[in-house]
Amino acid sequence: MDFFNELTSQGRRALVDATSFGAIERSSPWSPDVDAELRHAMPDLFDRFPINWPWTPVKPIDPALHAVWILDNTAFRDSKSGWKAEFVAAYFIKNSGKDVSRVVSTILDFVDLKADDVTRQRVAKRLQPFVDTVLPKRTIDVSVDGKARLELGPSSQSGISSKVYDLQIQPSAPAVQTAALDLPPPFGLPATTHFAAPTGWAILSDIDDTIKVTQTPSPVGVLTNTFCVETPQPISGMPELYAHLNKLLATKNPNNESPPFFYLSASPYNLYPFLRTFLTTNYPSGTTILRDASWQNLGGLITSLSQGTNEYKTDRITKVHSWLPGRKFILIGDSTQSDPEAYGNAARAFPEWVGAIFIRKVTGIAEMNENEKNSSERFEKAFKGVDRRLWYVFEKPGEVAERIEGMMGGR
């Protein structure tokens, strides 16, 4: 029976790949491959992608059958056409994931955790967006600040829509609601659109192991801190640091405007509700930028955090620069993966745009090669050609506060 089920699953995967004509991979250009060892250890998720024929027409979502997440975003001002914003939405078929209990058991066995029913339910809830089938070729109507009406989509083969829209409005506040139109909850739950002026200070921050405990180099750590812990843990002192920077930079911005925050993570879109709750609980509100995913095995979550992150983050930072080229950005990351390299790329490409770089030196993770990741040679290479006064490796958040206060001329 197991052999038959495996054969059926493999056949379905082949059919999905054939009917997409490569569109799944094209719609997820930054999705890493899952190596054979990890694929064998982690459960397959072959039902994530539907069989979708090229002639399937584009349709609006059906609220009875579908779920859509509209991600928080930041609007920027174009000198010719006014306010614009990129709207990203993720589309799923509700509760369509099959055999979630099997995936839960695999994760608990992998992390060697004897779980009670409450923990199993928590893991299952967080897994649901990974096993639910994504929804291509769908649209949804939204309203921005009760004024602008937009049609988002159609969604890609990976169930994601992403496009920059002209808003043609004057916002009623620095942050307004973007909500689905004419649909019942949960579709009525709003996203937040922040409006950022062209000049002033801003912050772009990594998430995993910069402001949230993830233990990125450890597959067990990633799975435990993503699915199993009751409450994700912020890095000690970082919530207080970001609250302080939010207030401090506002005093230096035009009209005492709070600095826009961008949270750039290599985590996949499937984790958006989990990460949004964590961020809104602990950090200033902002835009979360996540990675697309074409993998059909849960091991893709781990490889997303460890493979191709330099290229992915460099690309996304370049996009943020195109929105707000007149801003001055403080970039904050950590040493576990490729933040130094990506931030070094940004500083060389946009020397007037990057105002400071701070890298948290991470220690105490068994699978991490600290001698390599935290070596001065690594940082010197990553920031080659960058003014030495621009970047700083820190261990305690207070070091960052002190240096930024110095940059700003004191408190």
SEKOLDREN-908826 format. One line per field, with one value per residue (C-alpha): residue in three letters; residue number from 1; y, z, x. Coordinates in Angstrom, 1 decimal. Layout:
BEGIN
residuo: (ALA	...)
num: (NUM	...)
py: (Y	...)
pz: (Z	...)
px: (X	...)
//
This chain:
BEGIN
residuo: (MET	ASP	PHE	PHE	ASN	GLU	LEU	THR	SER	GLN	GLY	ARG	ARG	ALA	LEU	VAL	ASP	ALA	THR	SER	PHE	GLY	ALA	ILE	GLU	ARG	SER	SER	PRO	TRP	SER	PRO	ASP	VAL	ASP	ALA	GLU	LEU	ARG	HIS	ALA	MET	PRO	ASP	LEU	PHE	ASP	ARG	PHE	PRO	ILE	ASN	TRP	PRO	TRP	THR	PRO	VAL	LYS	PRO	ILE	ASP	PRO	ALA	LEU	HIS	ALA	VAL	TRP	ILE	LEU	ASP	ASN	THR	ALA	PHE	ARG	ASP	SER	LYS	SER	GLY	TRP	LYS	ALA	GLU	PHE	VAL	ALA	ALA	TYR	PHE	ILE	LYS	ASN	SER	GLY	LYS	ASP	VAL	SER	ARG	VAL	VAL	SER	THR	ILE	LEU	ASP	PHE	VAL	ASP	LEU	LYS	ALA	ASP	ASP	VAL	THR	ARG	GLN	ARG	VAL	ALA	LYS	ARG	LEU	GLN	PRO	PHE	VAL	ASP	THR	VAL	LEU	PRO	LYS	ARG	THR	ILE	ASP	VAL	SER	VAL	ASP	GLY	LYS	ALA	ARG	LEU	GLU	LEU	GLY	PRO	SER	SER	GLN	SER	GLY	ILE	SER	SER	LYS	VAL	TYR	ASP	LEU	GLN	ILE	GLN	PRO	SER	ALA	PRO	ALA	VAL	GLN	THR	ALA	ALA	LEU	ASP	LEU	PRO	PRO	PRO	PHE	GLY	LEU	PRO	ALA	THR	THR	HIS	PHE	ALA	ALA	PRO	THR	GLY	TRP	ALA	ILE	LEU	SER	ASP	ILE	ASP	ASP	THR	ILE	LYS	VAL	THR	GLN	THR	PRO	SER	PRO	VAL	GLY	VAL	LEU	THR	ASN	THR	PHE	CYS	VAL	GLU	THR	PRO	GLN	PRO	ILE	SER	GLY	MET	PRO	GLU	LEU	TYR	ALA	HIS	LEU	ASN	LYS	LEU	LEU	ALA	THR	LYS	ASN	PRO	ASN	ASN	GLU	SER	PRO	PRO	PHE	PHE	TYR	LEU	SER	ALA	SER	PRO	TYR	ASN	LEU	TYR	PRO	PHE	LEU	ARG	THR	PHE	LEU	THR	THR	ASN	TYR	PRO	SER	GLY	THR	THR	ILE	LEU	ARG	ASP	ALA	SER	TRP	GLN	ASN	LEU	GLY	GLY	LEU	ILE	THR	SER	LEU	SER	GLN	GLY	THR	ASN	GLU	TYR	LYS	THR	ASP	ARG	ILE	THR	LYS	VAL	HIS	SER	TRP	LEU	PRO	GLY	ARG	LYS	PHE	ILE	LEU	ILE	GLY	ASP	SER	THR	GLN	SER	ASP	PRO	GLU	ALA	TYR	GLY	ASN	ALA	ALA	ARG	ALA	PHE	PRO	GLU	TRP	VAL	GLY	ALA	ILE	PHE	ILE	ARG	LYS	VAL	THR	GLY	ILE	ALA	GLU	MET	ASN	GLU	ASN	GLU	LYS	ASN	SER	SER	GLU	ARG	PHE	GLU	LYS	ALA	PHE	LYS	GLY	VAL	ASP	ARG	ARG	LEU	TRP	TYR	VAL	PHE	GLU	LYS	PRO	GLY	GLU	VAL	ALA	GLU	ARG	ILE	GLU	GLY	MET	MET	GLY	GLY	ARG)
num: (1	2	3	4	5	6	7	8	9	10	11	12	13	14	15	16	17	18	19	20	21	22	23	24	25	26	27	28	29	30	31	32	33	34	35	36	37	38	39	40	41	42	43	44	45	46	47	48	49	50	51	52	53	54	55	56	57	58	59	60	61	62	63	64	65	66	67	68	69	70	71	72	73	74	75	76	77	78	79	80	81	82	83	84	85	86	87	88	89	90	91	92	93	94	95	96	97	98	99	100	101	102	103	104	105	106	107	108	109	110	111	112	113	114	115	116	117	118	119	120	121	122	123	124	125	126	127	128	129	130	131	132	133	134	135	136	137	138	139	140	141	142	143	144	145	146	147	148	149	150	151	152	153	154	155	156	157	158	159	160	161	162	163	164	165	166	167	168	169	170	171	172	173	174	175	176	177	178	179	180	181	182	183	184	185	186	187	188	189	190	191	192	193	194	195	196	197	198	199	200	201	202	203	204	205	206	207	208	209	210	211	212	213	214	215	216	217	218	219	220	221	222	223	224	225	226	227	228	229	230	231	232	233	234	235	236	237	238	239	240	241	242	243	244	245	246	247	248	249	250	251	252	253	254	255	256	257	258	259	260	261	262	263	264	265	266	267	268	269	270	271	272	273	274	275	276	277	278	279	280	281	282	283	284	285	286	287	288	289	290	291	292	293	294	295	296	297	298	299	300	301	302	303	304	305	306	307	308	309	310	311	312	313	314	315	316	317	318	319	320	321	322	323	324	325	326	327	328	329	330	331	332	333	334	335	336	337	338	339	340	341	342	343	344	345	346	347	348	349	350	351	352	353	354	355	356	357	358	359	360	361	362	363	364	365	366	367	368	369	370	371	372	373	374	375	376	377	378	379	380	381	382	383	384	385	386	387	388	389	390	391	392	393	394	395	396	397	398	399	400	401	402	403	404	405	406	407	408	409	410	411)
py: (0.0	2.4	1.6	2.3	5.6	6.6	5.8	7.7	10.7	10.6	10.3	13.3	15.4	14.5	15.5	18.8	19.6	18.6	20.7	23.8	23.8	25.1	27.9	26.9	27.3	30.5	32.1	31.2	32.2	32.3	29.0	26.7	23.0	20.4	18.0	14.3	13.6	16.3	15.3	11.7	12.9	15.4	14.6	15.3	17.9	16.9	18.2	21.8	22.5	21.8	20.3	23.5	23.5	26.4	27.2	27.5	30.9	33.6	33.9	35.8	33.9	32.1	33.0	29.7	27.7	29.9	31.8	34.8	36.7	40.3	41.2	44.5	46.9	50.3	52.9	55.2	58.4	58.7	62.3	61.8	59.6	60.1	57.2	53.7	50.4	46.8	44.5	40.9	38.3	34.5	32.3	28.9	26.4	26.2	23.2	21.3	19.7	16.0	13.8	16.6	14.2	12.3	15.5	16.4	13.0	13.3	16.7	15.6	12.5	14.6	17.0	14.1	15.7	13.7	16.0	16.3	16.9	20.7	20.7	18.5	20.8	23.8	22.1	21.1	24.7	26.1	23.4	24.0	26.7	24.3	21.5	23.5	23.6	26.9	28.7	29.9	32.3	34.0	37.6	39.6	43.1	45.3	48.8	51.0	53.5	53.2	55.2	53.3	50.1	47.6	44.2	42.1	39.2	37.0	34.7	32.8	29.0	29.3	30.9	34.4	37.7	40.6	43.9	47.6	49.7	53.4	54.4	57.8	58.8	61.1	58.9	59.9	58.8	57.5	54.0	52.9	49.7	47.6	45.3	42.8	44.2	42.6	39.5	38.1	37.5	36.4	38.2	41.4	41.4	44.3	44.5	47.7	50.0	52.4	55.6	56.6	60.0	60.1	61.2	60.5	57.5	53.9	50.4	47.1	44.1	40.4	38.3	34.9	35.0	38.8	39.6	36.1	32.9	30.4	28.7	28.8	26.6	23.7	21.8	20.7	24.3	25.6	23.1	23.4	27.2	27.4	24.7	23.4	26.3	27.8	31.4	32.4	34.0	37.4	37.9	39.4	43.2	43.6	44.6	47.4	48.4	48.7	50.6	53.1	53.4	54.0	57.0	58.3	58.2	59.9	62.9	63.1	62.5	65.2	65.9	63.6	60.6	57.2	55.4	52.7	49.2	46.5	42.9	40.9	37.2	34.1	32.3	31.3	33.0	30.1	31.5	35.0	34.7	33.2	35.9	38.7	37.8	37.7	41.0	42.9	41.6	42.6	45.1	48.3	47.7	47.4	45.5	41.8	40.6	36.8	34.2	32.4	28.6	25.9	23.0	20.0	18.7	20.3	20.3	23.3	25.4	24.6	25.1	28.4	29.7	28.4	28.4	31.3	33.8	36.3	36.5	36.6	39.4	41.4	41.3	42.4	45.2	46.5	46.5	48.5	51.0	51.5	52.5	54.8	55.9	59.2	57.5	56.7	53.0	51.3	47.6	45.1	41.4	38.5	36.2	32.8	33.1	35.7	39.1	40.5	39.6	40.9	44.1	44.6	44.3	47.0	49.3	49.1	49.5	52.3	54.1	57.2	55.1	52.8	54.9	52.1	48.3	46.2	42.5	40.5	37.9	34.7	32.1	28.9	27.0	23.5	23.1	26.6	26.9	29.9	30.1	30.6	32.5	35.0	35.4	38.9	37.6	36.8	40.3	42.0	40.1	40.7	44.5	44.9	48.4	49.7	52.4	50.7	53.2	52.1	48.6	47.1	43.6	43.6	41.1	43.3	45.4	48.3	48.6	49.4	52.0	53.7	54.0	55.2	57.8	59.0	59.1	61.2	63.6	62.1	61.3)
pz: (0.0	0.9	-2.5	-4.3	-2.5	-3.2	-6.9	-7.0	-5.4	-7.8	-10.7	-9.5	-9.1	-12.6	-14.0	-12.1	-13.5	-17.0	-17.0	-15.6	-18.4	-16.0	-14.8	-11.1	-11.3	-13.3	-10.8	-7.9	-9.2	-5.7	-4.5	-3.6	-4.4	-1.6	-1.4	-1.5	2.2	3.5	1.1	2.4	6.0	5.5	4.2	0.6	0.0	-3.5	-3.0	-2.7	-6.4	-8.3	-11.7	-13.7	-17.4	-19.5	-20.8	-17.3	-17.1	-14.5	-11.9	-8.7	-5.5	-3.9	-0.2	0.7	-0.7	-0.7	1.7	0.7	2.7	1.7	3.1	4.8	2.5	2.2	-0.4	-1.9	-3.9	-7.6	-8.7	-11.8	-10.7	-7.0	-4.5	-5.5	-3.7	-4.4	-3.2	-2.5	-1.9	-1.3	-2.4	-1.0	-1.1	2.4	4.5	1.4	2.8	3.2	5.9	8.2	11.1	9.2	8.6	12.3	13.4	11.0	12.5	16.1	15.4	13.6	16.6	19.0	20.9	22.9	22.3	24.1	22.2	22.6	21.0	18.2	17.5	17.4	15.0	12.8	12.7	11.7	9.1	7.4	5.1	4.0	3.0	1.7	-2.1	-3.6	-6.0	-9.4	-11.7	-9.1	-8.3	-5.3	-5.1	-2.3	-1.0	0.3	2.9	1.8	-1.3	-3.9	-5.4	-6.8	-8.4	-7.1	-9.3	-11.1	-8.9	-10.3	-10.5	-7.0	-5.7	-5.3	-6.9	-6.8	-8.6	-8.1	-8.4	-8.7	-5.8	-6.9	-3.4	-0.6	2.5	5.6	7.9	7.7	7.9	6.6	6.1	3.0	3.1	0.8	-0.7	-0.3	1.5	4.9	7.6	7.4	4.1	6.0	8.2	6.9	6.0	6.8	4.1	5.3	3.5	3.4	2.3	-0.2	2.3	5.9	7.8	7.4	8.7	6.8	9.1	8.8	11.0	11.8	14.4	14.1	16.0	16.4	17.8	14.9	15.1	11.3	10.9	12.7	11.0	14.4	15.6	12.6	12.9	16.7	16.7	13.8	14.6	18.1	20.5	22.1	21.6	19.3	21.2	20.3	20.6	24.0	23.9	20.3	20.9	23.2	20.6	17.8	19.9	20.8	17.1	16.1	18.4	17.8	14.0	14.0	15.6	12.7	9.9	8.2	10.2	13.0	10.8	12.2	10.1	7.7	8.8	6.2	7.6	4.9	5.5	3.5	5.1	2.6	2.3	4.1	7.4	6.9	9.6	12.1	11.5	11.3	14.7	16.1	14.6	15.6	19.2	19.6	17.0	15.1	12.4	8.9	5.6	5.7	2.6	2.2	-0.3	-3.0	-2.9	-5.6	-3.6	-2.9	0.2	3.7	3.6	1.4	4.6	5.8	2.5	2.1	5.1	4.0	0.2	-2.2	0.4	-0.7	-4.2	-3.0	-0.4	-2.8	-5.3	-2.7	-1.3	-4.8	-5.2	-1.9	-3.1	-6.3	-4.2	-1.8	-3.4	-1.5	2.0	4.2	5.4	8.4	7.6	10.5	10.2	11.6	10.9	10.5	6.8	4.1	5.6	5.6	1.9	0.8	2.8	1.5	-2.1	-1.2	0.3	-2.8	-5.2	-3.3	-1.2	-0.5	0.4	3.1	6.2	8.5	8.7	11.9	12.0	15.1	16.0	16.6	19.0	20.7	17.8	17.6	13.8	13.1	12.2	14.4	13.5	9.9	10.2	12.8	11.6	10.9	7.5	6.5	7.5	5.8	2.6	2.7	3.2	0.9	-0.6	2.1	4.4	7.7	9.7	8.0	9.3	12.8	14.3	17.6	20.4	22.6	21.3	23.4	21.2	18.2	20.2	21.3	17.8	16.2	18.9	18.1	14.4	15.2	17.5	20.7	22.0)
px: (0.0	2.8	4.5	1.2	0.7	4.2	3.8	0.5	2.1	5.1	2.7	0.7	3.8	4.9	1.5	1.5	5.0	3.9	0.8	2.6	5.1	7.8	5.6	5.9	9.7	9.5	7.1	9.4	12.9	14.4	13.1	16.1	16.3	16.0	19.0	18.4	19.3	16.9	14.2	14.4	14.1	11.3	7.7	6.7	4.0	3.0	-0.6	0.7	0.3	-2.9	-3.2	-3.7	-4.2	-2.9	-6.4	-7.9	-9.5	-8.7	-11.5	-12.2	-11.7	-14.6	-14.8	-16.5	-13.6	-10.5	-8.3	-6.2	-3.6	-2.9	0.5	1.3	3.2	4.8	3.7	6.2	5.8	6.6	7.3	5.1	2.2	2.0	1.6	2.4	2.7	3.6	0.7	1.5	-1.2	-1.1	-4.0	-4.9	-7.7	-9.1	-8.1	-7.1	-3.9	-4.1	-2.7	-1.5	-1.2	1.5	3.5	3.1	4.4	7.4	8.4	8.0	10.1	12.7	13.1	12.8	9.9	7.3	4.3	0.9	-2.3	-2.0	1.5	0.3	-2.6	-0.2	2.1	-0.8	-2.1	1.3	1.7	-1.6	-0.3	2.5	0.1	-2.9	-3.0	-2.0	-4.4	-3.3	-5.2	-7.3	-8.0	-9.4	-10.7	-9.3	-9.9	-7.0	-8.0	-11.6	-10.7	-8.7	-10.2	-7.7	-8.0	-5.1	-3.8	-4.1	-2.1	0.9	1.4	2.9	-0.3	1.2	0.3	2.8	2.4	3.0	-0.2	-0.9	-3.0	-4.2	-5.2	-4.0	-3.9	-5.9	-3.0	0.6	-0.7	-4.1	-6.1	-6.1	-9.1	-10.8	-14.1	-17.5	-16.3	-16.9	-14.2	-11.5	-11.3	-12.5	-9.4	-7.3	-3.6	-1.7	-0.4	2.3	3.0	6.7	8.0	10.9	13.5	14.5	15.8	14.5	15.5	15.8	16.2	16.6	14.3	15.8	18.5	18.7	15.5	13.9	15.4	15.4	18.8	19.0	22.1	20.3	17.5	16.2	16.3	14.5	11.6	11.4	11.3	8.9	6.4	6.8	7.4	4.3	5.5	8.4	11.2	12.7	16.4	17.1	17.2	16.2	12.6	13.8	16.4	13.9	11.4	14.3	15.3	11.7	11.5	15.1	14.9	11.5	13.1	15.5	12.8	10.7	7.5	8.8	7.7	8.3	10.9	9.6	10.6	11.3	11.7	13.5	13.6	14.5	11.5	8.8	5.4	3.8	5.1	3.5	0.7	3.2	5.8	3.3	2.0	5.5	6.5	3.4	3.8	7.5	8.5	7.5	4.9	6.4	6.6	7.6	9.3	9.3	10.6	8.6	8.7	8.3	9.5	7.2	9.0	9.0	12.8	12.4	11.7	15.2	17.0	15.1	17.0	20.4	20.7	20.8	20.1	22.8	21.4	17.8	18.4	20.5	17.6	15.0	17.2	17.6	13.8	13.4	16.1	14.0	11.0	12.8	16.1	16.2	16.1	19.0	18.8	20.2	20.7	20.6	21.4	23.4	26.3	24.4	23.9	24.5	23.5	27.1	27.5	24.1	24.5	28.1	26.6	24.1	26.7	28.8	25.9	24.2	26.8	24.7	21.7	23.2	23.8	25.0	25.2	25.0	25.7	24.8	27.5	25.6	27.1	26.0	24.4	26.0	25.7	27.2	30.9	31.5	35.2	34.2	31.0	32.3	35.8	37.2	38.4	34.8	33.5	36.5	35.8	32.0	32.6	35.5	35.5	33.0	34.0	35.1	33.1	29.9	29.7	29.9	29.7	27.9	27.0	24.8	21.9	23.1	26.2	23.9	21.9	25.1	26.6	23.4	22.9	26.4	25.5	22.5	24.3	23.1	19.7)
//
